[in-house]
Amino acid sequence: MTILVTRPEPSASALVARLRQTGKQAWSFPLIDYLPGRELAQLPHRLAALGPEDLLFAVSHQAIRFSAPVMQQHNAVWPALSYYAIGRRTALDLHQASGRNVDYPQGIATSETLLNMPSLRDLHGKRALILRGNGGRDLLAETLSQRGAVVDILECYQRRTCDYQGAEEAVRWRKQGITTLVVTSGEMLQHLYSLFPAVDRREWLLHCRLVVVSARLATLAAELGWQSVTVADGADNDALLRALH
């Protein structure tokens, strides 16, 4: 098994290093990177406007990566309210940054599992601030609104696709004997598929084993033509290591 990890840095190189320590051949090939969000400077003010009955949601550890320094620079306090995160890693990052208790769903880290938490069933009279990147899924915001919350979204970071010469990269990775691909978002999966020429998709890419982080991604992969898809039990590197072993 020769593995290509397409998640952003520094997580990609960290996973590659751990895989190589176990004797596996692995390489890093990030498909997106991150920039500060256009609304990031508004975070201290937007947080200060929330009350103790309100809620804060972090959709990824990238949201905390960009948010925490801004709060520190302004000597701003993370207010006392209800904190939620999609996944254990994001919850730990948010707890470390805020000092607050953070709830998160057990099992696979998705918006669906988060929204199944009993404390989020009735949100009438509450305000919810979602820390996220540009674009992305609207399921969380739409469902919270349907359950009675007044929802506000703050763009903490922007995703940017990495530019590669697809034909050249196809030659490179086919020579390396890549047989397994790690992909952690739908945006990355679409970019990976469209990056390579049709002949390389047909003769190599779609024959690789694909490791993804949700059933939704597995469905998208099947629609694109992958036949061997494994769903990890989480989106962090620990979960991906378990799936790859």
Beta strands, then each sheet from edge to edge (+ up, - down):
strand 1: 2-5
strand 2: 25-28
strand 3: 32-36
strand 4: 55-58
strand 5: 82-85
strand 6: 102-103
strand 7: 127-133
strand 8: 150-161
strand 9: 180-182
strand 10: 209-212
strand 11: 229-231
sheet 1: 2+ 1+ 9+ 10+ 11+
sheet 2: 3+ 8- 7- 4- 5- 6-
end
